[in-house]
Amino acid sequence: MENRHYYLNFYKEWLAPHKESGYLRPFNHVVIFCKKGDLKQNEKDFLDESESAYISAPIDLTAGQNGALLWFWELVDLKNNDTRLLRGIPSQKIEISELISIPSQPEASLIRCDTVSFPPSGCAFTHTHAGPGIRVLLEGGIRIDGEANSNEYKAGDAWFENGIEPVFAQAQERSVSSFIRVMILPRKFIGKTSITYVNEEDLEKPKTQIYKGYIDEPLK
């Protein structure tokens, strides 16, 4: 099966009370996470705080009475050009935009949204994943060691992992740390872990990370 190039974008939007989202006119694939506040569709409840949804058709959403802070992950077919131009999203709004390659038939891939939590000083041993994704730190702090560099992230920071490069994750000592991520994986991983540990000696070691799933379904 041939592959096709896509942009995987991440951006944020703050909505004042009862204001309609200015960017959510998806013609591709979007995961939306309500970080704060709540969202309504046609005056009916759509998302509460800390809930997420996968959408792939035009939709109008309005913040509730307390406003809403929205986080978006967007998968965009390169043939449709850059969403920053097509949808009028200011370039400064997009925090990460990465070019990825996945099978040309969308139904061969799945989109996953989940959270990963660590106790103080918890870690994820050196590993890879079955596909690329963008992570955003929800709380605490974390250091991600790759083959060529090491980066530390605080709450609200986002980063991209291609899934191929092995990484080691080290959470901070002071408190619980967690991040939310959206990954694009082969469909065969529905309901299955995407992680592969690099070092054989790590396979049987106790794992400290805890997962919570939100979305795990084929691309529409």
NULO-583037 format. One record per residue (C-alpha): x, y, z; chain; residue in one letter. Coordinates in Angstrom, 2 decimals. Example, Ala and Ser with C-alpha at 12.3 -4.5 7.8 and 13.67 -1.06 7.14 Angstrom:
BEGIN
{{12.30, -4.50, 7.80}, "A", "a"}
{{13.67, -1.06, 7.14}, "A", "s"}
This chain:
BEGIN
{{0.00, 0.00, 0.00}, "A", "m"}
{{1.34, 3.41, -0.97}, "A", "e"}
{{1.96, 6.08, 1.63}, "A", "n"}
{{0.76, 9.67, 1.59}, "A", "r"}
{{2.18, 12.72, 3.34}, "A", "h"}
{{0.20, 14.56, 5.99}, "A", "y"}
{{0.78, 17.45, 8.36}, "A", "y"}
{{0.25, 16.67, 12.03}, "A", "l"}
{{-0.47, 20.02, 13.70}, "A", "n"}
{{-1.06, 21.08, 17.28}, "A", "f"}
{{-2.55, 24.42, 18.34}, "A", "y"}
{{-4.57, 26.03, 21.12}, "A", "k"}
{{-7.53, 28.38, 21.24}, "A", "e"}
{{-9.05, 30.34, 24.11}, "A", "w"}
{{-12.76, 31.11, 23.79}, "A", "l"}
{{-14.52, 33.77, 25.83}, "A", "a"}
{{-17.91, 32.78, 27.31}, "A", "p"}
{{-20.44, 31.86, 24.59}, "A", "h"}
{{-17.93, 32.60, 21.80}, "A", "k"}
{{-17.83, 30.31, 18.78}, "A", "e"}
{{-14.58, 28.59, 17.81}, "A", "s"}
{{-12.95, 30.44, 14.92}, "A", "g"}
{{-10.74, 27.57, 13.74}, "A", "y"}
{{-12.82, 24.41, 14.03}, "A", "l"}
{{-13.96, 23.88, 10.45}, "A", "r"}
{{-12.37, 20.48, 9.87}, "A", "p"}
{{-12.16, 18.98, 6.44}, "A", "f"}
{{-9.68, 16.41, 7.68}, "A", "n"}
{{-9.19, 14.74, 11.05}, "A", "h"}
{{-9.22, 16.65, 14.35}, "A", "v"}
{{-8.95, 15.62, 17.99}, "A", "v"}
{{-10.18, 18.33, 20.33}, "A", "i"}
{{-9.44, 18.35, 24.06}, "A", "f"}
{{-11.25, 20.73, 26.39}, "A", "c"}
{{-8.51, 21.74, 28.80}, "A", "k"}
{{-10.67, 24.19, 30.75}, "A", "k"}
{{-14.33, 25.20, 30.71}, "A", "g"}
{{-16.85, 23.43, 28.50}, "A", "d"}
{{-18.18, 23.34, 24.95}, "A", "l"}
{{-21.68, 23.27, 23.51}, "A", "k"}
{{-23.08, 22.37, 20.11}, "A", "q"}
{{-26.42, 23.98, 19.27}, "A", "n"}
{{-26.75, 24.92, 22.95}, "A", "e"}
{{-26.41, 21.27, 24.01}, "A", "k"}
{{-23.50, 19.90, 26.04}, "A", "d"}
{{-20.68, 18.63, 23.82}, "A", "f"}
{{-17.49, 18.48, 25.91}, "A", "l"}
{{-16.82, 19.10, 29.57}, "A", "d"}
{{-13.44, 19.92, 31.05}, "A", "e"}
{{-10.79, 17.21, 30.47}, "A", "s"}
{{-12.89, 15.46, 27.81}, "A", "e"}
{{-11.92, 14.90, 24.18}, "A", "s"}
{{-13.59, 14.08, 20.87}, "A", "a"}
{{-12.54, 13.03, 17.37}, "A", "y"}
{{-14.31, 14.83, 14.53}, "A", "i"}
{{-13.93, 14.68, 10.75}, "A", "s"}
{{-16.78, 16.87, 9.47}, "A", "a"}
{{-17.68, 20.57, 9.79}, "A", "p"}
{{-19.06, 21.42, 13.21}, "A", "i"}
{{-19.91, 24.60, 15.12}, "A", "d"}
{{-18.91, 24.73, 18.77}, "A", "l"}
{{-19.47, 27.45, 21.35}, "A", "t"}
{{-17.89, 27.93, 24.76}, "A", "a"}
{{-20.06, 27.64, 27.85}, "A", "g"}
{{-20.63, 30.37, 30.41}, "A", "q"}
{{-17.08, 30.12, 31.79}, "A", "n"}
{{-15.31, 30.10, 28.43}, "A", "g"}
{{-13.08, 27.29, 27.18}, "A", "a"}
{{-9.43, 26.55, 26.56}, "A", "l"}
{{-9.20, 24.13, 23.62}, "A", "l"}
{{-6.29, 22.02, 22.45}, "A", "w"}
{{-6.39, 20.74, 18.86}, "A", "f"}
{{-4.50, 17.99, 17.04}, "A", "w"}
{{-5.09, 18.10, 13.32}, "A", "e"}
{{-4.13, 15.61, 10.60}, "A", "l"}
{{-4.10, 17.30, 7.21}, "A", "v"}
{{-3.60, 15.72, 3.80}, "A", "d"}
{{-0.66, 17.45, 2.11}, "A", "l"}
{{-2.63, 17.48, -1.15}, "A", "k"}
{{-5.03, 19.91, 0.51}, "A", "n"}
{{-2.14, 22.30, 1.16}, "A", "n"}
{{-1.32, 23.89, 4.50}, "A", "d"}
{{-4.28, 24.46, 6.84}, "A", "t"}
{{-2.75, 27.70, 8.02}, "A", "r"}
{{-3.55, 29.12, 4.60}, "A", "l"}
{{-6.81, 27.31, 3.90}, "A", "l"}
{{-8.47, 27.85, 7.24}, "A", "r"}
{{-7.05, 31.20, 8.18}, "A", "g"}
{{-5.32, 29.93, 11.32}, "A", "i"}
{{-2.61, 32.46, 12.26}, "A", "p"}
{{0.78, 30.80, 11.96}, "A", "s"}
{{1.66, 31.81, 15.53}, "A", "q"}
{{-1.29, 29.74, 16.78}, "A", "k"}
{{0.23, 26.48, 15.53}, "A", "i"}
{{2.81, 25.34, 18.07}, "A", "e"}
{{3.93, 22.24, 16.19}, "A", "i"}
{{3.54, 21.25, 12.54}, "A", "s"}
{{5.26, 18.03, 11.46}, "A", "e"}
{{5.21, 16.25, 8.12}, "A", "l"}
{{4.47, 12.54, 8.54}, "A", "i"}
{{3.86, 9.62, 6.18}, "A", "s"}
{{1.01, 7.13, 6.64}, "A", "i"}
{{-0.89, 4.74, 4.32}, "A", "p"}
{{-2.84, 6.52, 1.60}, "A", "s"}
{{-6.06, 4.76, 2.65}, "A", "q"}
{{-7.14, 6.48, 5.91}, "A", "p"}
{{-8.97, 3.41, 7.19}, "A", "e"}
{{-5.63, 1.57, 7.37}, "A", "a"}
{{-4.63, 3.84, 10.28}, "A", "s"}
{{-6.11, 4.67, 13.64}, "A", "l"}
{{-6.07, 7.84, 15.69}, "A", "i"}
{{-5.38, 7.45, 19.41}, "A", "r"}
{{-5.74, 9.97, 22.19}, "A", "c"}
{{-4.68, 8.94, 25.68}, "A", "d"}
{{-2.88, 10.16, 28.76}, "A", "t"}
{{0.26, 8.82, 30.39}, "A", "v"}
{{0.86, 9.49, 34.09}, "A", "s"}
{{3.97, 8.99, 36.21}, "A", "f"}
{{4.47, 9.00, 39.98}, "A", "p"}
{{7.23, 11.29, 41.31}, "A", "p"}
{{10.56, 10.18, 39.76}, "A", "s"}
{{8.77, 7.66, 37.53}, "A", "g"}
{{10.20, 6.81, 34.13}, "A", "c"}
{{9.51, 5.09, 30.83}, "A", "a"}
{{12.46, 2.94, 29.84}, "A", "f"}
{{14.06, 3.48, 26.43}, "A", "t"}
{{11.41, 2.67, 23.86}, "A", "h"}
{{9.92, 3.32, 20.43}, "A", "t"}
{{6.31, 3.53, 19.23}, "A", "h"}
{{4.43, 2.14, 16.24}, "A", "a"}
{{3.69, 5.61, 14.88}, "A", "g"}
{{4.27, 9.36, 15.27}, "A", "p"}
{{2.47, 11.66, 17.67}, "A", "g"}
{{2.39, 14.96, 19.54}, "A", "i"}
{{2.44, 15.07, 23.35}, "A", "r"}
{{1.44, 17.95, 25.63}, "A", "v"}
{{2.33, 18.04, 29.31}, "A", "l"}
{{-0.71, 18.35, 31.56}, "A", "l"}
{{1.03, 18.63, 34.94}, "A", "e"}
{{4.39, 18.25, 36.62}, "A", "g"}
{{7.58, 18.12, 34.58}, "A", "g"}
{{9.33, 15.61, 32.36}, "A", "i"}
{{12.63, 15.12, 30.57}, "A", "r"}
{{12.74, 13.31, 27.24}, "A", "i"}
{{16.12, 11.88, 26.22}, "A", "d"}
{{16.54, 11.07, 22.53}, "A", "g"}
{{19.50, 9.79, 20.59}, "A", "e"}
{{20.90, 13.25, 19.87}, "A", "a"}
{{19.38, 15.57, 22.48}, "A", "n"}
{{17.55, 15.90, 25.78}, "A", "s"}
{{14.67, 18.29, 26.46}, "A", "n"}
{{12.73, 19.24, 29.58}, "A", "e"}
{{9.05, 20.16, 29.45}, "A", "y"}
{{6.67, 21.92, 31.83}, "A", "k"}
{{2.88, 22.06, 31.94}, "A", "a"}
{{1.46, 23.28, 28.62}, "A", "g"}
{{4.57, 22.45, 26.59}, "A", "d"}
{{4.16, 20.30, 23.47}, "A", "a"}
{{6.62, 18.07, 21.65}, "A", "w"}
{{6.70, 15.66, 18.70}, "A", "f"}
{{7.96, 12.08, 18.69}, "A", "e"}
{{8.32, 10.26, 15.37}, "A", "n"}
{{8.01, 6.85, 17.01}, "A", "g"}
{{11.15, 5.55, 15.32}, "A", "i"}
{{13.80, 7.28, 17.42}, "A", "e"}
{{14.22, 5.58, 20.82}, "A", "p"}
{{13.44, 7.85, 23.77}, "A", "v"}
{{13.72, 7.64, 27.55}, "A", "f"}
{{11.25, 9.61, 29.70}, "A", "a"}
{{12.08, 10.78, 33.23}, "A", "q"}
{{9.41, 12.48, 35.36}, "A", "a"}
{{10.28, 15.09, 37.97}, "A", "q"}
{{10.80, 14.20, 41.63}, "A", "e"}
{{8.40, 16.66, 43.28}, "A", "r"}
{{4.97, 15.54, 42.11}, "A", "s"}
{{2.92, 13.44, 39.73}, "A", "v"}
{{3.53, 14.20, 36.04}, "A", "s"}
{{1.24, 13.43, 33.12}, "A", "s"}
{{0.85, 14.21, 29.45}, "A", "f"}
{{-1.84, 13.81, 26.83}, "A", "i"}
{{-0.93, 12.63, 23.35}, "A", "r"}
{{-2.41, 11.96, 19.94}, "A", "v"}
{{-0.73, 9.31, 17.80}, "A", "m"}
{{-1.36, 7.95, 14.31}, "A", "i"}
{{-0.88, 4.18, 14.33}, "A", "l"}
{{-1.51, 1.19, 12.08}, "A", "p"}
{{-5.08, -0.03, 12.51}, "A", "r"}
{{-3.93, -3.39, 13.89}, "A", "k"}
{{-2.99, -1.62, 17.14}, "A", "f"}
{{-6.59, -0.82, 18.11}, "A", "i"}
{{-6.88, -1.78, 21.76}, "A", "g"}
{{-3.20, -2.73, 21.91}, "A", "k"}
{{-0.12, -0.98, 23.26}, "A", "t"}
{{2.09, 0.76, 20.70}, "A", "s"}
{{5.27, 0.70, 22.79}, "A", "i"}
{{8.34, -1.47, 22.16}, "A", "t"}
{{11.18, -1.49, 24.70}, "A", "y"}
{{14.63, -1.28, 23.15}, "A", "v"}
{{16.70, -3.01, 25.84}, "A", "n"}
{{15.95, -6.62, 26.71}, "A", "e"}
{{16.87, -6.06, 30.34}, "A", "e"}
{{13.99, -3.57, 30.67}, "A", "d"}
{{11.26, -5.97, 29.53}, "A", "l"}
{{10.65, -7.55, 32.92}, "A", "e"}
{{11.23, -4.46, 35.06}, "A", "k"}
{{8.17, -2.95, 36.80}, "A", "p"}
{{6.65, -0.14, 34.74}, "A", "k"}
{{5.54, 3.00, 36.58}, "A", "t"}
{{3.51, 4.73, 33.86}, "A", "q"}
{{-0.30, 4.53, 33.91}, "A", "i"}
{{-2.42, 4.93, 30.77}, "A", "y"}
{{-5.93, 6.28, 30.31}, "A", "k"}
{{-7.56, 6.00, 26.90}, "A", "g"}
{{-9.89, 8.55, 25.33}, "A", "y"}
{{-10.01, 7.80, 21.60}, "A", "i"}
{{-8.88, 4.70, 19.71}, "A", "d"}
{{-10.57, 4.29, 16.37}, "A", "e"}
{{-9.88, 4.07, 12.61}, "A", "p"}
{{-9.54, 7.28, 10.67}, "A", "l"}
{{-12.83, 8.13, 8.98}, "A", "k"}
